Amino acid sequence: MTTYTDRYQSALMNAFGKPKLALVRGEGAHVWDEDGKEYVDFLGGIAVNALGHAHPALVSAVTEQISTLGHISNFFTSGPQVELAEKLLALVPGGAGGKVFFANSGTEANEAAFKLTRKTGRTHLVAAEGAFHGRTLGALALTSKEAYRAPFEPLPGEVTFVPYGDADALAAAVTDETAAIVLEPIQGEAGVVVPPEGYLAAARRIADEHGALLWLDEVQSGMGRTGHWLAHETTGVTADIVTLAKGLGGGFPIGACIGLGRAATLFEPGNHGTTFGGNPVGCAAGLAVVRTIEQDGILEHVTVLGQKLRDGIAADPRVATVEGEGLFVGVVLPEVDTAKVVAAALEAGFILNNATPDRIRLVPPLVVTQDDVEALLAAWPAILDAAQDSSQEQQ
Ligand SMILES: *Cc1c(COP(=O)(O)O)cnc(C)c1O
């Protein structure tokens, strides 16, 4: 019998390589594959499944909405759309007076933000090395990884890349022609890289000195991932643009570009659009995520359990450092091949991610339980042993 992973290769474009598993079902932070094997999911669909798999609040919000009114176009509005926009403005630092544009993904939220920056009349952008902002051409222009960019050049815009976390380099790159500085408050795809304290505040100052916008991409770091609604909340910095996606819909596709202050009103009718963005179902999903995080005290849960996870992972001497906040965790493993760690973990029933050759990223559902975390911590030394053994066998 051929499996879905075999059939995948003859029917789907080879954009992602061969899938590791075909999954059939999920519940909380657990998923099951087509052979019935169970895994604890510390990837959460790449920081997306904030409420885990098949959360009843999300299931019922989406089911009710699509049974009532599923799609209407942006000639019209709906209750969920307005309510979610109001909610997001209440969560984002400096959100009062801001305005929201809804999209369907992170890259689309960033595409909207990119176009918003053009409406300042300037075209120069400053982004960070190691940054990931998405794969559409505009977002890709802001993404630093050469392998992602090179086949698709020329990319739009005049973009200067500076080392992440280096405020002096940022100050040197920004000019009076700069439309915006775009930064992830904590870099996700780079393997959860936390900038030095004061970096975002310096970016804010530099942007203000030159009349540039500060655009924070919270697509991965936002929506409770760090134990705060937004990762930049703790810095005291107010951005001009904040982009969201991943965790926002808890697995239902939705993204948001939030304009604050003068950035709130840069778009006029005709400047930008979307058929699906802001549809009632996506917005109902977003509302269910926000309300469940509020009602179930999930931010506090993320803070407490994240600390336990990070401390436990760091206890193994092969771990150089553990970076991150809440359940946004980067594990630096200089001596162990992280691809082998991921393979050994999968064998042991845990889904992890090798963000880079020496960094494991852990971004489990925010509702991951203490038992799930304890299970990973108990298995962790043996997973590293198995990864090291398989490296030796190859030599
Ligand atoms: C994942 C990600 C994106 C792109 O989101 P997609 O939904 O995959 O388009 C953009 N920015 C950051 C910081 C991300 O982590």
Ligand as a Chemical Component Dictionary entry (heavy atoms), coordinates in Angstrom:
data_LIG
# 
_chem_comp.id                   LIG 
_chem_comp.type                 NON-POLYMER 
_chem_comp.pdbx_formal_charge   0 
_chem_comp.three_letter_code    LIG 
# 
loop_
_chem_comp_atom.comp_id 
_chem_comp_atom.atom_id 
_chem_comp_atom.alt_atom_id 
_chem_comp_atom.type_symbol 
_chem_comp_atom.charge 
_chem_comp_atom.model_Cartn_x 
_chem_comp_atom.model_Cartn_y 
_chem_comp_atom.model_Cartn_z 
_chem_comp_atom.pdbx_ordinal 
LIG C1 C1 C 0 6.426 32.884 9.112  1  
LIG C2 C2 C 0 6.794 34.305 9.078  2  
LIG C3 C3 C 0 6.395 35.141 8.033  3  
LIG C4 C4 C 0 5.655 34.619 6.815  4  
LIG O1 O1 O 0 4.409 34.115 7.142  5  
LIG P1 P1 P 0 3.645 33.170 6.091  6  
LIG O2 O2 O 0 2.275 33.004 6.705  7  
LIG O3 O3 O 0 4.416 31.911 5.977  8  
LIG O4 O4 O 0 3.577 33.897 4.811  9  
LIG C5 C5 C 0 6.706 36.485 8.111  10 
LIG N1 N1 N 0 7.390 36.981 9.158  11 
LIG C6 C6 C 0 7.798 36.211 10.172 12 
LIG C7 C7 C 0 8.535 36.828 11.317 13 
LIG C8 C8 C 0 7.528 34.853 10.167 14 
LIG O5 O5 O 0 7.963 34.071 11.158 15 
# 
loop_
_chem_comp_bond.comp_id 
_chem_comp_bond.atom_id_1 
_chem_comp_bond.atom_id_2 
_chem_comp_bond.value_order 
_chem_comp_bond.pdbx_ordinal 
LIG C1 C2 SING 1  
LIG C2 C3 SING 2  
LIG C2 C8 DOUB 3  
LIG C3 C4 SING 4  
LIG C3 C5 DOUB 5  
LIG C4 O1 SING 6  
LIG O1 P1 SING 7  
LIG P1 O2 DOUB 8  
LIG P1 O3 SING 9  
LIG P1 O4 SING 10 
LIG C5 N1 SING 11 
LIG N1 C6 DOUB 12 
LIG C6 C7 SING 13 
LIG C6 C8 SING 14 
LIG C8 O5 SING 15 
# 
